[in-house]
Amino acid sequence: MSKGIVTRLRLSSLRLRLVVVFALVALTAAVAASGIAYWLNREAVLTRTQDGALNDFRQEMQNRAATLPLRPTQEDLRRTAELMATGSANYQVLLLGERDAGKPIVGASDPDDFTLADVPSSLREAVDTERPVTEANPYPYHLFWQRTERNGTPYLVGGTRIDGGGPAGYMFKSLAAEKADLNSLAWSLGIATALAVAGSVLLAQVAATTVLRPVHRLGEAAKQLGEGKLDTRLRVTGADELADLTRTFNSAAESLQKKVADMSAREESSRRFVADMSHELRTPLTALTAVTEVLEDEQDSLDPMIAPAVALVVSETRRLNDLVENLMEVTRFDAGTARLVLDEVDIADQITACIDARAWLDAVDLDAERGIVAPLDPRRLDVILANLIGNALKHGGSPVRVSVRTEDDELVIAVRDHGPGIPEEVLPHVFDRFYKASASRPRSEGSGLGLSIAMENALIHGGSITAANSVGEDGAVDGAVFVLRLPLDASGITREVQTRSSQGEVEEA
C-alpha cells in the first residue's frame, strides 16, 4: 500500500477528526477562561485598593482620632476628619462622637460628599457592637467594611470605633477609577473572546460538516426505521469507524425486518386462528344454546339429582357463548376492522334502554337530563354501559348510580357503586384482558374481557374510561367509580378512521 493511501486512511479516521474537533472546543474553553481571568483581576484590583485604604484609615484612627478628648466638640471632629482625609489614600472621613451622654455630634471632612446617611445601617450596627474581650479577641471593637453604590458609582465604606469610649469613624472611598480600569479590561477580553469564538465556530462548522453529515444520515435512517420503514438501508462509503457503524446498522435493520416479518406472520396466524375458532364455535354453540334453553324450561320437572347438573350446563353454556362473542369482538379490534356506525343518540333514552333490557331498573339510579343528544354508535355505547353497570352490580352491589353531564365538548358518564372498592394494586390493570385480581381465584363468572372491550369501544369513539375509588366523608373507601368520556361530536373521528382504513387497504393491495 502506497504512502499516500495510508495517509488518506489516517486522515479519514473518525478518531483523528474528533481529536481536531475537541481541540477546537478546548480552544474555545481556553478563550472562555479570559472571563475567569477578568473576575480574578477584578478581585485583585478591588482587594488591593480596599486593603490599602482600610489600613491607612486604621492607622489614621489610631494616630489622630484616638487623641481626641472623651467629649470632643464638633469643630474638633471636623478638623480631625479633614486631617485624616488629606492622605494619599484619597477618601472622605466622618467622625461620630458625643457632646454629652446620648447627644451625638458629627464631624465630616466634606459634608457635601459624605454624610452619615451614606453609611449602611448594617455597617453602623456592626461598628457599634461591643464584643467580649477574650484571648482570641483582644479588642472590643473591630474594623468593618462594605461595598456599596451611589448614583451608579461604586464606593468602599469602612468603619471602626476607638476603644474606651472614643469616637466612631467612617471612611468613604470612590472606586470609580478601578471600575474604569476593569471596564477597559472587560472590553479588551470581550473583543478577544468574540474573535476567538468566531474563528472557532468557523473551524468547528467545517469539522462538523465532515464528521456529522454521516451521523445525520444515520439518525435519519434510524428515524425512518422507527416509523416502520424496515427496508431502510444506508450506502456504505469510506473505511473509517462510521463506515463500520453503517454496516452494523444495515445488518441490524435487516435482522429487525426479518424478525418483525416473522412476528407479524405469527400474530396474523394467531389472530386468524382465534377468529376462525370463534367462528367455528358459534355453530355448535347455537345448537347447545337451543338445547340448554329447552333444558332450562324443563328444569322444574327434572329429577332433583339431575337439576343441578342441568343448571350448571345452562350457566356454563351461556358463559361460553359470551366468551366466544367477546373473543370475536376483540379479534375485530386487533384486526382493525371495527367500525363506527354513528346515529343521533339521546343519552338518557339509551341508558334507560340498556338498563331495561337487562332488568336492572330496580338496581340502578339514573341521573340524566333528557335532551342530551350526541352522534354515537348506539350498539357500542350499549356494550360500554352494559359492561360498566354490570361490573358495578356484580362487584359493588345495588344501588348503582349512573350520572350524565357535559363538560366543554365532552360527554361524561359516571357509574358508581357502594361496594368495597378496587384494591390499589388492581386499579392499573382493571382494563387488561383476562386480568384476575386474585391469582388464587383464576376462575370467575366473567370472561375477563368485558372492561377491556368497553375501553376499546370508548377509544374507537375517541374517548376514554378511567377507574378510581370513591372516598367518603370519613376517609374510607365508599365504592368504585368508572368515568366514561366521549366527544360530543365523533364525526371527525369516523372520518379519520375511514381514511386510515382506505390507506391500509391500498397498502395491502
C-alpha positions as CSV (number, residue, x, y, z in Angstrom):
1,M,0.0,0.0,0.0
2,S,1.4,3.4,-1.0
3,K,2.2,6.1,1.5
4,G,-0.5,8.4,0.0
5,I,-3.2,5.8,0.6
6,V,-2.1,5.2,4.1
7,T,-2.0,9.0,4.7
8,R,-5.6,9.3,3.3
9,L,-6.8,6.5,5.5
10,R,-5.3,8.1,8.6
11,L,-6.7,11.5,7.8
12,S,-10.1,9.9,7.2
13,S,-10.1,8.3,10.6
14,L,-13.0,9.4,12.8
15,R,-10.8,9.4,15.8
16,L,-8.5,12.0,14.2
17,R,-11.4,14.2,13.2
18,L,-12.9,14.0,16.7
19,V,-9.5,14.9,18.2
20,V,-9.4,18.0,15.9
21,V,-13.0,19.0,16.9
22,F,-12.3,18.6,20.6
23,A,-9.1,20.6,20.2
24,L,-11.1,23.4,18.8
25,V,-13.6,23.1,21.7
26,A,-10.7,23.2,24.0
27,L,-9.5,26.4,22.3
28,T,-13.0,27.9,22.9
29,A,-12.8,26.8,26.5
30,A,-9.4,28.5,26.8
31,V,-10.8,31.7,25.4
32,A,-13.7,31.5,27.9
33,A,-11.0,31.3,30.6
34,S,-10.3,35.0,29.9
35,G,-13.7,35.7,31.5
36,I,-12.4,33.9,34.6
37,A,-9.2,36.0,34.4
38,Y,-11.3,39.1,34.4
39,W,-13.1,38.2,37.6
40,L,-9.8,37.2,39.2
41,N,-8.2,40.6,38.2
42,R,-11.3,42.4,39.4
43,E,-11.0,40.9,42.9
44,A,-7.2,41.5,42.9
45,V,-7.6,45.2,42.0
46,L,-10.5,45.8,44.4
47,T,-8.8,43.9,47.2
48,R,-5.5,45.8,46.7
49,T,-7.3,49.2,46.8
50,Q,-9.6,48.2,49.6
51,D,-6.7,46.9,51.8
52,G,-4.6,50.0,51.2
53,A,-7.5,52.4,52.1
54,L,-8.6,50.4,55.1
55,N,-5.1,50.0,56.5
56,D,-4.5,53.7,56.0
57,F,-7.8,54.5,57.7
58,R,-7.0,52.3,60.6
59,Q,-3.6,54.0,61.1
60,E,-5.2,57.4,61.0
61,M,-7.8,56.4,63.5
62,Q,-5.1,55.3,65.9
63,N,-2.8,58.4,65.3
64,R,-5.5,61.2,65.1
65,A,-9.0,60.1,66.3
66,A,-7.6,58.3,69.3
67,T,-6.0,61.6,70.6
68,L,-9.4,63.4,70.7
69,P,-10.9,64.1,74.1
70,L,-13.6,61.9,75.5
71,R,-16.2,64.7,74.9
72,P,-14.9,66.4,71.7
73,T,-16.6,69.4,70.1
74,Q,-18.0,69.3,66.6
75,E,-15.1,71.5,65.5
76,D,-12.6,69.0,66.9
77,L,-14.3,66.2,65.0
78,R,-14.4,68.2,61.7
79,R,-10.7,69.3,61.9
80,T,-9.6,65.8,62.7
81,A,-11.7,64.3,59.9
82,E,-10.1,66.8,57.4
83,L,-6.6,65.9,58.5
84,M,-7.4,62.2,58.1
85,A,-8.7,62.8,54.6
86,T,-5.6,64.5,53.4
87,G,-3.6,61.3,53.0
88,S,-2.6,59.6,49.8
89,A,-5.5,57.1,50.0
90,N,-7.9,59.8,48.8
91,Y,-11.1,59.0,50.9
92,Q,-13.5,61.1,52.8
93,V,-13.9,60.7,56.6
94,L,-16.8,61.1,59.0
95,L,-16.3,61.1,62.8
96,L,-19.2,60.4,65.2
97,G,-18.8,61.4,68.9
98,E,-20.9,62.5,71.8
99,R,-21.1,66.0,73.2
100,D,-22.9,64.7,76.3
101,A,-24.3,61.3,77.1
102,G,-26.9,60.5,74.4
103,K,-26.2,63.6,72.4
104,P,-24.2,62.6,69.3
105,I,-22.3,65.1,67.1
106,V,-20.8,64.5,63.7
107,G,-17.8,66.0,62.0
108,A,-17.1,65.3,58.3
109,S,-14.2,66.2,56.0
110,D,-16.6,67.1,53.2
111,P,-20.3,67.2,54.3
112,D,-21.3,67.7,50.7
113,D,-19.7,64.5,49.6
114,F,-20.1,62.2,52.6
115,T,-22.8,62.2,55.3
116,L,-24.0,59.7,57.9
117,A,-26.8,58.8,55.5
118,D,-24.2,57.3,53.2
119,V,-23.2,54.7,55.8
120,P,-25.3,51.5,55.6
121,S,-27.2,50.8,58.7
122,S,-25.9,47.2,58.9
123,L,-22.3,48.6,58.9
124,R,-23.1,51.1,61.7
125,E,-24.7,48.3,63.7
126,A,-21.6,46.1,63.3
127,V,-19.2,49.0,64.2
128,D,-21.2,50.0,67.4
129,T,-21.5,46.4,68.6
130,E,-19.0,45.8,71.6
131,R,-17.7,42.3,71.7
132,P,-16.4,40.4,74.8
133,V,-12.6,40.6,75.2
134,T,-11.0,37.2,75.3
135,E,-7.7,35.6,74.5
136,A,-9.0,35.0,71.0
137,N,-10.5,38.5,70.7
138,P,-8.3,41.1,72.4
139,Y,-10.3,44.1,71.2
140,P,-13.9,45.0,71.8
141,Y,-14.3,46.9,68.5
142,H,-13.2,45.9,65.0
143,L,-12.8,47.5,61.6
144,F,-15.7,46.6,59.2
145,W,-16.2,47.4,55.5
146,Q,-18.8,47.1,52.8
147,R,-19.0,47.9,49.1
148,T,-22.0,50.0,48.0
149,E,-23.1,52.1,45.1
150,R,-24.4,55.7,44.9
151,N,-25.7,57.1,41.6
152,G,-24.1,54.2,39.7
153,T,-20.6,54.8,41.2
154,P,-19.1,52.1,43.4
155,Y,-17.8,53.1,46.8
156,L,-15.9,51.4,49.7
157,V,-17.3,52.2,53.1
158,G,-15.4,51.3,56.2
159,G,-15.8,52.0,59.9
160,T,-14.5,51.3,63.4
161,R,-14.7,52.7,66.9
162,I,-11.9,53.8,69.3
163,D,-11.7,51.6,72.4
164,G,-12.5,53.1,75.7
165,G,-15.4,55.4,74.7
166,G,-13.7,57.3,71.8
167,P,-15.5,58.4,68.6
168,A,-16.6,56.1,65.8
169,G,-15.0,56.8,62.4
170,Y,-16.2,56.1,58.9
171,M,-14.3,56.3,55.6
172,F,-15.9,56.7,52.1
173,K,-13.7,55.9,49.1
174,S,-14.8,56.1,45.5
175,L,-13.9,53.1,43.3
176,A,-14.7,54.9,40.0
177,A,-11.1,54.7,38.8
178,E,-10.9,50.9,39.5
179,K,-14.3,50.5,37.7
180,A,-13.0,52.3,34.6
181,D,-9.8,50.2,34.5
182,L,-11.9,47.0,34.9
183,N,-14.3,48.1,32.2
184,S,-11.4,48.7,29.8
185,L,-10.1,45.2,30.7
186,A,-13.5,43.7,30.1
187,W,-13.8,45.3,26.7
188,S,-10.4,44.0,25.7
189,L,-11.1,40.5,26.9
190,G,-14.6,40.6,25.3
191,I,-13.3,41.6,21.9
192,A,-10.6,38.9,22.1
193,T,-13.1,36.3,23.1
194,A,-15.5,37.3,20.4
195,L,-12.8,37.0,17.7
196,A,-11.6,33.7,19.1
197,V,-15.1,32.3,19.3
198,A,-15.9,33.4,15.8
199,G,-12.8,31.7,14.4
200,S,-13.6,28.6,16.4
201,V,-17.2,28.5,15.2
202,L,-16.0,28.6,11.6
203,L,-13.5,25.8,12.1
204,A,-16.0,23.8,14.1
205,Q,-18.5,24.2,11.3
206,V,-16.0,22.8,8.8
207,A,-15.2,19.9,11.1
208,A,-18.9,19.3,11.9
209,T,-19.7,19.2,8.2
210,T,-17.2,16.5,7.7
211,V,-17.9,14.5,10.8
212,L,-21.6,14.9,11.5
213,R,-23.0,14.6,8.0
214,P,-22.7,10.7,8.1
215,V,-24.1,10.8,11.7
216,H,-27.1,12.9,10.5
217,R,-27.8,10.4,7.7
218,L,-27.6,7.6,10.2
219,G,-30.0,9.4,12.5
220,E,-32.5,10.0,9.6
221,A,-32.3,6.3,8.7
222,A,-32.9,5.3,12.3
223,K,-35.9,7.6,12.4
224,Q,-37.3,6.0,9.3
225,L,-36.7,2.6,10.8
226,G,-38.6,3.7,13.9
227,E,-41.5,4.9,11.8
228,G,-41.9,1.4,10.4
229,K,-39.9,1.7,7.1
230,L,-38.0,-1.5,7.8
231,D,-36.5,-1.6,4.3
232,T,-34.3,1.4,5.1
233,R,-30.6,0.9,4.3
234,L,-27.6,3.2,4.0
235,R,-24.9,3.3,1.4
236,V,-21.5,2.3,2.9
237,T,-18.7,4.7,1.9
238,G,-15.2,5.0,3.3
239,A,-13.2,2.9,5.6
240,D,-13.5,4.7,9.0
241,E,-15.5,3.9,12.1
242,L,-18.6,5.5,10.6
243,A,-18.5,3.0,7.7
244,D,-18.3,0.2,10.3
245,L,-21.3,1.7,12.1
246,T,-23.2,2.0,8.9
247,R,-22.6,-1.7,8.1
248,T,-23.8,-2.6,11.6
249,F,-26.9,-0.5,11.2
250,N,-27.7,-2.2,7.8
251,S,-27.2,-5.6,9.4
252,A,-29.4,-4.7,12.4
253,A,-32.1,-3.3,10.1
254,E,-32.1,-6.4,8.0
255,S,-32.3,-8.6,11.1
256,L,-35.1,-6.5,12.6
257,Q,-37.1,-6.6,9.3
258,K,-36.9,-10.4,9.3
259,K,-37.9,-10.7,12.9
260,V,-40.8,-8.2,12.5
261,A,-42.0,-10.1,9.5
262,D,-41.9,-13.4,11.4
263,M,-43.7,-11.8,14.4
264,S,-46.3,-10.3,12.1
265,A,-46.9,-13.6,10.4
266,R,-47.2,-15.4,13.7
267,E,-49.5,-12.6,15.1
268,E,-51.7,-12.7,12.0
269,S,-51.8,-16.5,12.2
270,S,-52.8,-16.3,15.9
271,R,-55.4,-13.7,15.2
272,R,-56.8,-15.7,12.3
273,F,-56.8,-18.8,14.5
274,V,-58.8,-17.1,17.2
275,A,-61.2,-15.6,14.7
276,D,-61.7,-19.0,12.9
277,M,-62.0,-20.8,16.2
278,S,-64.6,-18.3,17.5
279,H,-66.5,-18.5,14.2
280,E,-66.4,-22.3,14.2
281,L,-67.6,-22.4,17.8
282,R,-70.7,-20.3,17.0
283,T,-72.4,-23.1,15.1
284,P,-72.2,-25.8,17.8
285,L,-72.8,-23.1,20.5
286,T,-76.0,-22.1,18.7
287,A,-77.2,-25.7,18.9
288,L,-76.1,-26.0,22.5
289,T,-77.8,-22.8,23.4
290,A,-81.1,-24.1,21.9
291,V,-80.8,-27.3,23.9
292,T,-80.0,-25.5,27.1
293,E,-83.0,-23.3,26.7
294,V,-85.2,-26.4,26.4
295,L,-83.4,-27.9,29.4
296,E,-83.9,-24.7,31.4
297,D,-87.7,-24.7,30.6
298,E,-88.0,-28.3,31.8
299,Q,-85.7,-27.8,34.8
300,D,-88.5,-27.8,37.3
301,S,-89.8,-31.2,36.1
302,L,-86.4,-32.8,36.2
303,D,-85.1,-35.3,38.7
304,P,-83.7,-33.3,41.7
305,M,-80.4,-35.2,41.3
306,I,-80.1,-34.1,37.7
307,A,-81.4,-30.5,38.1
308,P,-78.1,-29.0,39.5
309,A,-76.1,-30.5,36.6
310,V,-78.6,-29.1,34.1
311,A,-78.3,-25.6,35.8
312,L,-74.5,-25.9,35.6
313,V,-74.7,-26.8,31.9
314,V,-77.0,-23.9,31.2
315,S,-74.9,-21.3,33.0
316,E,-71.6,-22.6,31.5
317,T,-73.1,-22.7,28.0
318,R,-74.1,-19.0,28.4
319,R,-70.7,-18.1,29.8
320,L,-69.0,-19.9,26.8
321,N,-71.3,-18.1,24.4
322,D,-70.4,-14.8,26.0
323,L,-66.7,-15.7,25.8
324,V,-66.9,-16.5,22.1
325,E,-68.7,-13.3,21.4
326,N,-66.1,-11.3,23.3
327,L,-63.3,-13.1,21.6
328,M,-64.8,-12.2,18.2
329,E,-65.1,-8.6,19.2
330,V,-61.5,-8.5,20.4
331,T,-60.4,-10.0,17.2
332,R,-62.2,-7.3,15.2
333,F,-60.4,-4.6,17.3
334,D,-57.0,-6.3,16.9
335,A,-57.5,-6.7,13.1
336,G,-58.6,-3.1,12.8
337,T,-61.9,-4.0,11.2
338,A,-64.1,-2.5,13.9
339,R,-66.1,0.5,12.5
340,L,-68.3,3.1,14.0
341,V,-71.9,3.4,12.8
342,L,-73.0,6.8,14.1
343,D,-76.5,7.8,14.9
344,E,-78.0,10.7,16.8
345,V,-78.5,9.2,20.3
346,D,-80.4,10.6,23.2
347,I,-78.1,9.6,26.0
348,A,-80.8,9.3,28.7
349,D,-83.0,7.1,26.4
350,Q,-80.0,4.9,25.5
351,I,-79.0,4.3,29.1
352,T,-82.7,3.6,30.1
353,A,-83.0,1.1,27.2
354,C,-79.7,-0.6,28.3
355,I,-80.9,-0.9,31.9
356,D,-84.4,-2.0,31.0
357,A,-83.2,-4.7,28.5
358,R,-81.3,-6.4,31.3
359,A,-83.9,-5.9,34.0
360,W,-81.7,-3.6,36.1
361,L,-84.3,-0.8,36.6
362,D,-84.7,-1.6,40.4
363,A,-81.0,-1.7,41.0
364,V,-79.8,1.4,39.1
365,D,-80.4,5.0,40.0
366,L,-80.2,7.2,36.8
367,D,-79.4,10.9,37.0
368,A,-79.6,12.1,33.4
369,E,-81.4,15.0,31.8
370,R,-83.3,14.3,28.6
371,G,-82.2,16.2,25.5
372,I,-78.5,15.5,25.7
373,V,-78.0,14.2,22.1
374,A,-74.7,13.1,20.5
375,P,-73.7,11.3,17.3
376,L,-72.5,7.9,18.7
377,D,-72.6,4.3,17.8
378,P,-75.7,3.0,19.8
379,R,-74.6,-0.6,19.8
380,R,-71.1,0.1,21.0
381,L,-72.4,2.6,23.6
382,D,-74.7,-0.1,24.8
383,V,-71.8,-2.5,25.1
384,I,-69.9,0.0,27.2
385,L,-72.8,0.8,29.5
386,A,-73.7,-2.9,29.9
387,N,-70.2,-3.8,30.9
388,L,-69.7,-0.8,33.3
389,I,-73.1,-1.2,35.0
390,G,-73.0,-5.0,35.1
391,N,-69.5,-4.9,36.6
392,A,-70.7,-2.4,39.3
393,L,-73.7,-4.6,40.1
394,K,-71.6,-7.7,40.3
395,H,-68.8,-6.4,42.5
396,G,-70.4,-3.5,44.3
397,G,-74.0,-4.5,44.6
398,S,-77.0,-2.3,44.2
399,P,-77.8,0.5,44.2
400,V,-75.6,1.6,41.3
401,R,-75.8,5.3,40.4
402,V,-75.3,6.4,36.8
403,S,-74.9,10.2,36.3
404,V,-74.6,12.1,33.0
405,R,-73.3,15.6,32.4
406,T,-71.4,17.5,29.7
407,E,-68.1,19.3,30.1
408,D,-66.9,21.6,27.3
409,D,-67.1,19.3,24.2
410,E,-67.2,16.0,26.1
411,L,-70.0,13.7,27.3
412,V,-69.2,12.4,30.8
413,I,-71.0,9.3,32.2
414,A,-70.1,8.2,35.7
415,V,-71.0,4.8,37.1
416,R,-70.6,4.5,40.8
417,D,-71.3,1.6,43.2
418,H,-71.2,1.4,47.0
419,G,-69.1,-1.7,47.3
420,P,-65.7,-2.4,48.9
421,G,-63.9,-0.5,46.0
422,I,-61.0,-1.7,43.9
423,P,-57.6,-2.6,45.6
424,E,-54.9,0.0,44.7
425,E,-52.7,-2.7,43.2
426,V,-55.5,-3.7,40.9
427,L,-56.5,-0.3,39.6
428,P,-53.8,-0.1,36.9
429,H,-54.9,-3.4,35.5
430,V,-58.7,-3.3,35.5
431,F,-58.9,-2.8,31.7
432,D,-56.3,-5.5,31.0
433,R,-57.5,-8.6,29.1
434,F,-58.1,-11.7,31.2
435,Y,-56.7,-9.9,34.3
436,K,-57.6,-11.6,37.6
437,A,-57.5,-9.6,40.8
438,S,-56.5,-12.7,42.8
439,A,-54.2,-15.4,41.4
440,S,-55.8,-17.8,43.9
441,R,-59.2,-17.4,42.2
442,P,-58.3,-17.7,38.5
443,R,-61.9,-18.7,37.6
444,S,-64.7,-16.2,37.9
445,E,-68.2,-15.7,36.4
446,G,-66.9,-13.3,33.8
447,S,-64.6,-13.8,30.9
448,G,-62.2,-11.1,31.9
449,L,-62.7,-9.2,28.7
450,G,-65.7,-7.0,29.5
451,L,-63.9,-3.9,30.7
452,S,-61.2,-4.4,28.0
453,I,-63.9,-4.4,25.3
454,A,-65.6,-1.4,26.9
455,M,-62.3,0.5,26.8
456,E,-61.8,-0.4,23.1
457,N,-65.2,0.8,22.2
458,A,-64.5,4.1,24.1
459,L,-61.2,4.5,22.3
460,I,-62.7,4.0,18.8
461,H,-65.1,6.8,19.7
462,G,-62.1,9.0,20.5
463,G,-62.9,8.8,24.2
464,S,-61.6,7.0,27.3
465,I,-62.6,5.3,30.6
466,T,-61.0,5.8,34.0
467,A,-61.4,3.8,37.2
468,A,-61.0,5.1,40.7
469,N,-62.2,4.6,44.2
470,S,-64.8,7.0,45.8
471,V,-63.8,8.2,49.3
472,G,-66.5,9.0,51.8
473,E,-66.5,11.9,54.4
474,D,-64.9,9.6,57.0
475,G,-62.0,9.0,54.6
476,A,-62.9,5.3,54.0
477,V,-63.4,3.8,50.5
478,D,-67.1,4.0,49.5
479,G,-67.3,2.1,46.3
480,A,-65.7,2.3,42.9
481,V,-66.3,5.0,40.1
482,F,-65.9,4.4,36.4
483,V,-66.0,7.6,34.3
484,L,-66.7,7.3,30.6
485,R,-65.7,10.4,28.5
486,L,-66.8,10.6,24.9
487,P,-66.6,13.5,22.4
488,L,-70.0,15.2,21.7
489,D,-69.1,15.1,18.0
490,A,-67.4,11.9,16.9
491,S,-67.9,12.6,13.2
492,G,-64.3,13.7,12.9
493,I,-63.1,10.5,14.5
494,T,-65.1,8.5,12.0
495,R,-63.6,10.3,9.0
496,E,-60.1,9.7,10.4
497,V,-60.8,6.0,10.9
498,Q,-62.2,5.7,7.4
499,T,-59.2,7.5,5.9
500,R,-56.7,5.2,7.7
501,S,-58.7,2.2,6.6
502,S,-58.6,3.3,3.0
503,Q,-54.8,3.8,3.2
504,G,-54.3,0.4,4.8
505,E,-56.3,-1.3,2.1
506,V,-54.3,0.4,-0.6
507,E,-51.0,-0.6,1.0
508,E,-52.2,-4.2,1.4
509,A,-53.3,-4.3,-2.2
